[in-house]
């Protein structure tokens, strides 16, 4: 994870530490939005990871979907030996 992604992850980690226990565990999606945000920042970096996390949080409303929604892959191909 880049330095900027680490900085962007601080509010997410603070939310998980402070507010998440008070709010409860009633997430519509798997993984939870905070876990999704941290994974998106790790896989895609600060800018795209923040965009993906914001899109995910925007979908979390009473008329939105639910279920399994993983972070998309980076699209980079790996060399198979």
N, CA, C and O atoms as CSV, one atom per row, in Angstrom:
chain,resi,resn,atom,element,x,y,z
A,1,UNK,N,N,0.855,-1.169,0.000
A,1,UNK,CA,C,0.000,0.000,0.000
A,1,UNK,C,C,0.899,1.229,0.000
A,1,UNK,O,O,1.896,1.285,0.720
A,2,UNK,N,N,0.539,2.192,-0.801
A,2,UNK,CA,C,1.330,3.407,-0.889
A,2,UNK,C,C,1.113,4.282,0.350
A,2,UNK,O,O,0.177,4.063,1.119
A,3,UNK,N,N,1.973,5.254,0.529
A,3,UNK,CA,C,1.863,6.155,1.676
A,3,UNK,C,C,0.538,6.911,1.650
A,3,UNK,O,O,-0.118,7.054,2.681
A,4,UNK,N,N,0.146,7.391,0.478
A,4,UNK,CA,C,-1.119,8.114,0.355
A,4,UNK,C,C,-2.305,7.199,0.673
A,4,UNK,O,O,-3.272,7.634,1.300
A,5,UNK,N,N,-2.238,5.960,0.253
A,5,UNK,CA,C,-3.301,5.002,0.571
A,5,UNK,C,C,-3.360,4.736,2.078
A,5,UNK,O,O,-4.446,4.585,2.638
A,6,UNK,N,N,-2.206,4.680,2.729
A,6,UNK,CA,C,-2.176,4.522,4.191
A,6,UNK,C,C,-2.853,5.706,4.878
A,6,UNK,O,O,-3.593,5.532,5.846
A,7,UNK,N,N,-2.597,6.896,4.376
A,7,UNK,CA,C,-3.210,8.097,4.951
A,7,UNK,C,C,-4.721,8.071,4.740
A,7,UNK,O,O,-5.482,8.407,5.648
A,8,UNK,N,N,-5.160,7.670,3.537
A,8,UNK,CA,C,-6.582,7.601,3.248
A,8,UNK,C,C,-7.263,6.492,4.063
A,8,UNK,O,O,-8.468,6.561,4.310
A,9,UNK,N,N,-6.511,5.485,4.476
A,9,UNK,CA,C,-7.082,4.390,5.253
A,9,UNK,C,C,-7.269,4.748,6.731
A,9,UNK,O,O,-8.008,4.060,7.436
A,10,UNK,N,N,-6.622,5.799,7.207
A,10,UNK,CA,C,-6.732,6.171,8.625
A,10,UNK,C,C,-8.165,6.455,9.070
A,10,UNK,O,O,-8.565,5.959,10.123
A,11,UNK,N,N,-8.961,7.228,8.323
A,11,UNK,CA,C,-10.350,7.432,8.767
A,11,UNK,C,C,-11.168,6.137,8.784
A,11,UNK,O,O,-12.041,5.965,9.635
A,12,UNK,N,N,-10.891,5.240,7.859
A,12,UNK,CA,C,-11.605,3.963,7.826
A,12,UNK,C,C,-11.251,3.141,9.063
A,12,UNK,O,O,-12.123,2.554,9.704
A,13,UNK,N,N,-9.969,3.109,9.386
A,13,UNK,CA,C,-9.535,2.367,10.580
A,13,UNK,C,C,-10.099,2.995,11.850
A,13,UNK,O,O,-10.467,2.281,12.783
A,14,UNK,N,N,-10.171,4.322,11.893
A,14,UNK,CA,C,-10.752,5.006,13.052
A,14,UNK,C,C,-12.238,4.671,13.172
A,14,UNK,O,O,-12.733,4.430,14.273
A,15,UNK,N,N,-12.947,4.654,12.051
A,15,UNK,CA,C,-14.359,4.275,12.067
A,15,UNK,C,C,-14.535,2.864,12.619
A,15,UNK,O,O,-15.404,2.623,13.457
A,16,UNK,N,N,-13.704,1.930,12.143
A,16,UNK,CA,C,-13.817,0.541,12.601
A,16,UNK,C,C,-13.521,0.415,14.095
A,16,UNK,O,O,-14.104,-0.427,14.778
A,17,UNK,N,N,-12.633,1.235,14.590
A,17,UNK,CA,C,-12.246,1.168,15.992
A,17,UNK,C,C,-13.261,1.850,16.907
A,17,UNK,O,O,-13.589,1.324,17.970
A,18,UNK,N,N,-13.757,3.015,16.500
A,18,UNK,CA,C,-14.587,3.836,17.379
A,18,UNK,C,C,-16.085,3.651,17.127
A,18,UNK,O,O,-16.831,3.325,18.050
A,19,UNK,N,N,-16.523,3.855,15.896
A,19,UNK,CA,C,-17.957,3.919,15.614
A,19,UNK,C,C,-18.600,2.585,15.284
A,19,UNK,O,O,-19.765,2.373,15.621
A,20,UNK,N,N,-17.892,1.696,14.649
A,20,UNK,CA,C,-18.481,0.433,14.213
A,20,UNK,C,C,-19.092,-0.378,15.354
A,20,UNK,O,O,-20.172,-0.940,15.170
A,21,UNK,N,N,-18.453,-0.468,16.526
A,21,UNK,CA,C,-19.101,-1.209,17.615
A,21,UNK,C,C,-20.415,-0.573,18.083
A,21,UNK,O,O,-21.307,-1.283,18.547
A,22,UNK,N,N,-20.546,0.745,17.968
A,22,UNK,CA,C,-21.781,1.419,18.389
A,22,UNK,C,C,-22.888,1.255,17.359
A,22,UNK,O,O,-24.056,1.085,17.709
A,23,UNK,N,N,-22.510,1.308,16.082
A,23,UNK,CA,C,-23.498,1.226,15.016
A,23,UNK,C,C,-24.100,-0.175,14.933
A,23,UNK,O,O,-25.288,-0.337,14.656
A,24,UNK,N,N,-23.282,-1.164,15.171
A,24,UNK,CA,C,-23.749,-2.545,15.087
A,24,UNK,C,C,-23.278,-3.210,13.808
A,24,UNK,O,O,-22.643,-2.589,12.955
A,25,UNK,N,N,-23.599,-4.467,13.700
A,25,UNK,CA,C,-23.135,-5.257,12.564
A,25,UNK,C,C,-24.341,-5.635,11.707
A,25,UNK,O,O,-24.771,-6.789,11.710
A,26,UNK,N,N,-24.873,-4.681,10.990
A,26,UNK,CA,C,-26.031,-4.922,10.138
A,26,UNK,C,C,-25.733,-4.484,8.707
A,26,UNK,O,O,-26.492,-3.712,8.122
A,27,UNK,N,N,-24.656,-4.964,8.157
A,27,UNK,CA,C,-24.228,-4.575,6.820
A,27,UNK,C,C,-25.024,-5.332,5.767
A,27,UNK,O,O,-25.388,-6.493,5.954
A,28,UNK,N,N,-25.285,-4.655,4.663
A,28,UNK,CA,C,-26.035,-5.243,3.557
A,28,UNK,C,C,-25.134,-6.097,2.665
A,28,UNK,O,O,-25.598,-7.026,2.003
A,29,UNK,N,N,-23.871,-5.776,2.656
A,29,UNK,CA,C,-22.937,-6.434,1.737
A,29,UNK,C,C,-21.901,-7.249,2.497
A,29,UNK,O,O,-21.657,-7.026,3.683
A,30,UNK,N,N,-21.299,-8.196,1.792
A,30,UNK,CA,C,-20.140,-8.935,2.268
A,30,UNK,C,C,-19.039,-8.707,1.258
A,30,UNK,O,O,-19.306,-8.932,0.078
A,31,UNK,N,N,-17.878,-8.303,1.576
A,31,UNK,CA,C,-17.407,-7.836,2.869
A,31,UNK,C,C,-18.052,-6.504,3.244
A,31,UNK,O,O,-18.654,-5.834,2.405
A,32,UNK,N,N,-17.920,-6.139,4.496
A,32,UNK,CA,C,-18.499,-4.878,4.961
A,32,UNK,C,C,-17.871,-3.709,4.208
A,32,UNK,O,O,-16.815,-3.856,3.592
A,33,UNK,N,N,-18.514,-2.567,4.257
A,33,UNK,CA,C,-18.019,-1.397,3.512
A,33,UNK,C,C,-16.626,-0.973,3.976
A,33,UNK,O,O,-15.795,-0.572,3.162
A,34,UNK,N,N,-16.372,-1.061,5.282
A,34,UNK,CA,C,-15.045,-0.656,5.766
A,34,UNK,C,C,-13.975,-1.650,5.325
A,34,UNK,O,O,-12.873,-1.245,4.956
A,35,UNK,N,N,-14.286,-2.948,5.357
A,35,UNK,CA,C,-13.331,-3.945,4.874
A,35,UNK,C,C,-13.118,-3.790,3.370
A,35,UNK,O,O,-11.998,-3.937,2.881
A,36,UNK,N,N,-14.184,-3.494,2.642
A,36,UNK,CA,C,-14.101,-3.250,1.204
A,36,UNK,C,C,-13.193,-2.050,0.921
A,36,UNK,O,O,-12.351,-2.095,0.025
A,37,UNK,N,N,-13.376,-0.982,1.697
A,37,UNK,CA,C,-12.567,0.223,1.493
A,37,UNK,C,C,-11.085,-0.058,1.733
A,37,UNK,O,O,-10.240,0.374,0.949
A,38,UNK,N,N,-10.767,-0.768,2.796
A,38,UNK,CA,C,-9.360,-1.076,3.077
A,38,UNK,C,C,-8.761,-1.965,1.990
A,38,UNK,O,O,-7.619,-1.757,1.579
A,39,UNK,N,N,-9.519,-2.947,1.524
A,39,UNK,CA,C,-9.017,-3.830,0.474
A,39,UNK,C,C,-8.865,-3.078,-0.851
A,39,UNK,O,O,-7.909,-3.310,-1.590
A,40,UNK,N,N,-9.800,-2.185,-1.149
A,40,UNK,CA,C,-9.706,-1.393,-2.375
A,40,UNK,C,C,-8.491,-0.470,-2.339
A,40,UNK,O,O,-7.795,-0.318,-3.343
A,41,UNK,N,N,-8.238,0.143,-1.195
A,41,UNK,CA,C,-7.053,0.996,-1.065
A,41,UNK,C,C,-5.777,0.185,-1.221
A,41,UNK,O,O,-4.808,0.655,-1.817
A,42,UNK,N,N,-5.773,-1.023,-0.689
A,42,UNK,CA,C,-4.583,-1.870,-0.786
A,42,UNK,C,C,-4.357,-2.337,-2.222
A,42,UNK,O,O,-3.226,-2.307,-2.708
A,43,UNK,N,N,-5.412,-2.765,-2.901
A,43,UNK,CA,C,-5.271,-3.305,-4.255
A,43,UNK,C,C,-5.069,-2.228,-5.313
A,43,UNK,O,O,-4.264,-2.396,-6.229
A,44,UNK,N,N,-5.801,-1.117,-5.186
A,44,UNK,CA,C,-5.853,-0.140,-6.270
A,44,UNK,C,C,-5.174,1.183,-5.981
A,44,UNK,O,O,-5.065,2.019,-6.878
A,45,UNK,N,N,-4.713,1.401,-4.759
A,45,UNK,CA,C,-4.072,2.661,-4.435
A,45,UNK,C,C,-5.068,3.685,-3.927
A,45,UNK,O,O,-6.255,3.394,-3.777
A,46,UNK,N,N,-4.575,4.884,-3.664
A,46,UNK,CA,C,-5.367,5.904,-2.976
A,46,UNK,C,C,-6.515,6.439,-3.822
A,46,UNK,O,O,-7.642,6.519,-3.336
A,47,UNK,N,N,-6.265,6.800,-5.052
A,47,UNK,CA,C,-7.279,7.479,-5.856
A,47,UNK,C,C,-8.384,6.514,-6.285
A,47,UNK,O,O,-9.555,6.737,-5.977
A,48,UNK,N,N,-8.022,5.455,-6.986
A,48,UNK,CA,C,-9.034,4.511,-7.460
A,48,UNK,C,C,-9.679,3.769,-6.293
A,48,UNK,O,O,-10.878,3.493,-6.330
A,49,UNK,N,N,-8.905,3.443,-5.260
A,49,UNK,CA,C,-9.464,2.776,-4.092
A,49,UNK,C,C,-10.497,3.630,-3.380
A,49,UNK,O,O,-11.522,3.118,-2.931
A,50,UNK,N,N,-10.236,4.927,-3.273
A,50,UNK,CA,C,-11.202,5.841,-2.669
A,50,UNK,C,C,-12.451,5.927,-3.528
A,50,UNK,O,O,-13.564,5.944,-3.002
A,51,UNK,N,N,-12.282,5.981,-4.840
A,51,UNK,CA,C,-13.427,6.030,-5.752
A,51,UNK,C,C,-14.283,4.770,-5.610
A,51,UNK,O,O,-15.508,4.860,-5.529
A,52,UNK,N,N,-13.648,3.601,-5.577
A,52,UNK,CA,C,-14.393,2.345,-5.433
A,52,UNK,C,C,-15.122,2.297,-4.098
A,52,UNK,O,O,-16.270,1.856,-4.039
A,53,UNK,N,N,-14.477,2.741,-3.028
A,53,UNK,CA,C,-15.112,2.746,-1.711
A,53,UNK,C,C,-16.287,3.715,-1.673
A,53,UNK,O,O,-17.321,3.407,-1.082
A,54,UNK,N,N,-16.142,4.872,-2.292
A,54,UNK,CA,C,-17.240,5.840,-2.322
A,54,UNK,C,C,-18.426,5.305,-3.122
A,54,UNK,O,O,-19.576,5.509,-2.733
A,55,UNK,N,N,-18.158,4.627,-4.229
A,55,UNK,CA,C,-19.238,4.012,-5.003
A,55,UNK,C,C,-19.958,2.954,-4.188
A,55,UNK,O,O,-21.185,2.857,-4.223
A,56,UNK,N,N,-19.196,2.169,-3.462
A,56,UNK,CA,C,-19.798,1.110,-2.639
A,56,UNK,C,C,-20.668,1.705,-1.538
A,56,UNK,O,O,-21.785,1.237,-1.317
A,57,UNK,N,N,-20.179,2.721,-0.849
A,57,UNK,CA,C,-20.949,3.367,0.214
A,57,UNK,C,C,-22.198,4.021,-0.381
A,57,UNK,O,O,-23.250,4.033,0.258
A,58,UNK,N,N,-22.095,4.558,-1.582
A,58,UNK,CA,C,-23.248,5.149,-2.256
A,58,UNK,C,C,-24.328,4.138,-2.603
A,58,UNK,O,O,-25.502,4.493,-2.707
A,59,UNK,N,N,-23.944,2.889,-2.782
A,59,UNK,CA,C,-24.928,1.839,-3.075
A,59,UNK,C,C,-25.592,1.293,-1.825
A,59,UNK,O,O,-26.544,0.518,-1.922
A,60,UNK,N,N,-25.118,1.677,-0.674
A,60,UNK,CA,C,-25.635,1.137,0.583
A,60,UNK,C,C,-26.780,2.027,1.085
A,60,UNK,O,O,-26.574,2.950,1.872
A,61,UNK,N,N,-27.979,1.724,0.610
A,61,UNK,CA,C,-29.182,2.446,1.030
A,61,UNK,C,C,-30.355,1.469,0.984
A,61,UNK,O,O,-30.209,0.372,0.446
A,62,UNK,N,N,-31.492,1.833,1.525
A,62,UNK,CA,C,-32.613,0.884,1.611
A,62,UNK,C,C,-33.053,0.291,0.269
A,62,UNK,O,O,-33.556,-0.832,0.245
A,63,UNK,N,N,-32.881,1.001,-0.842
A,63,UNK,CA,C,-33.288,0.486,-2.140
A,63,UNK,C,C,-32.123,-0.103,-2.920
A,63,UNK,O,O,-32.277,-0.494,-4.077
A,64,UNK,N,N,-30.964,-0.165,-2.288
A,64,UNK,CA,C,-29.779,-0.715,-2.939
A,64,UNK,C,C,-29.773,-2.230,-2.865
A,64,UNK,O,O,-30.712,-2.850,-2.365
A,65,UNK,N,N,-28.709,-2.807,-3.367
A,65,UNK,CA,C,-28.588,-4.254,-3.378
A,65,UNK,C,C,-28.039,-4.786,-2.070
A,65,UNK,O,O,-27.899,-4.065,-1.082
A,66,UNK,N,N,-27.736,-6.063,-2.099
A,66,UNK,CA,C,-27.108,-6.712,-0.955
A,66,UNK,C,C,-26.414,-7.967,-1.467
A,66,UNK,O,O,-26.522,-8.312,-2.644
A,67,UNK,N,N,-25.709,-8.638,-0.585
A,67,UNK,CA,C,-25.039,-9.875,-0.959
A,67,UNK,C,C,-23.533,-9.714,-1.054
A,67,UNK,O,O,-22.947,-8.782,-0.503
A,68,UNK,N,N,-22.923,-10.654,-1.770
A,68,UNK,CA,C,-21.474,-10.690,-1.911
A,68,UNK,C,C,-21.043,-9.722,-3.007
A,68,UNK,O,O,-21.503,-9.819,-4.144
A,69,UNK,N,N,-20.163,-8.792,-2.664
A,69,UNK,CA,C,-19.688,-7.767,-3.595
A,69,UNK,C,C,-18.193,-7.569,-3.361
A,69,UNK,O,O,-17.804,-6.696,-2.586
A,70,UNK,N,N,-17.344,-8.370,-4.024
A,70,UNK,CA,C,-15.899,-8.253,-3.783
A,70,UNK,C,C,-15.292,-7.053,-4.499
A,70,UNK,O,O,-15.892,-6.488,-5.413
A,71,UNK,N,N,-14.105,-6.679,-4.073
A,71,UNK,CA,C,-13.331,-5.625,-4.743
A,71,UNK,C,C,-12.879,-6.183,-6.090
A,71,UNK,O,O,-12.363,-7.299,-6.151
A,72,UNK,N,N,-13.067,-5.420,-7.176
A,72,UNK,CA,C,-12.624,-5.920,-8.486
A,72,UNK,C,C,-11.111,-6.081,-8.540
A,72,UNK,O,O,-10.368,-5.398,-7.834
A,73,UNK,N,N,-10.679,-6.992,-9.386
A,73,UNK,CA,C,-9.241,-7.200,-9.570
A,73,UNK,C,C,-8.625,-5.992,-10.257
A,73,UNK,O,O,-9.325,-5.164,-10.841
A,74,UNK,N,N,-7.306,-5.906,-10.176
A,74,UNK,CA,C,-6.592,-4.773,-10.745
A,74,UNK,C,C,-6.541,-4.809,-12.255
A,74,UNK,O,O,-6.303,-3.781,-12.889
A,75,UNK,N,N,-6.758,-5.967,-12.843
A,75,UNK,CA,C,-6.697,-6.063,-14.291
A,75,UNK,C,C,-5.308,-6.336,-14.819
A,75,UNK,O,O,-5.116,-6.490,-16.025
A,76,UNK,N,N,-4.340,-6.398,-13.926
A,76,UNK,CA,C,-2.973,-6.696,-14.335
A,76,UNK,C,C,-2.849,-8.197,-14.532
A,76,UNK,O,O,-3.325,-8.986,-13.715
A,77,UNK,N,N,-2.211,-8.576,-15.612
A,77,UNK,CA,C,-2.017,-9.996,-15.883
A,77,UNK,C,C,-0.710,-10.445,-15.236
A,77,UNK,O,O,0.286,-9.722,-15.210
A,78,UNK,N,N,-0.760,-11.648,-14.724
A,78,UNK,CA,C,0.462,-12.231,-14.151
A,78,UNK,C,C,0.993,-13.277,-15.121
A,78,UNK,O,O,0.222,-13.936,-15.819
A,79,UNK,N,N,2.290,-13.424,-15.158
A,79,UNK,CA,C,2.924,-14.387,-16.037
A,79,UNK,C,C,2.817,-15.773,-15.414
A,79,UNK,O,O,3.226,-15.996,-14.275
A,80,UNK,N,N,2.255,-16.702,-16.191
A,80,UNK,CA,C,2.137,-18.080,-15.714
A,80,UNK,C,C,3.355,-18.865,-16.172
A,80,UNK,O,O,3.750,-18.805,-17.336
A,81,UNK,N,N,3.937,-19.593,-15.250
A,81,UNK,CA,C,5.125,-20.394,-15.604
A,81,UNK,C,C,4.733,-21.772,-16.041
A,81,UNK,O,O,5.597,-22.583,-16.375
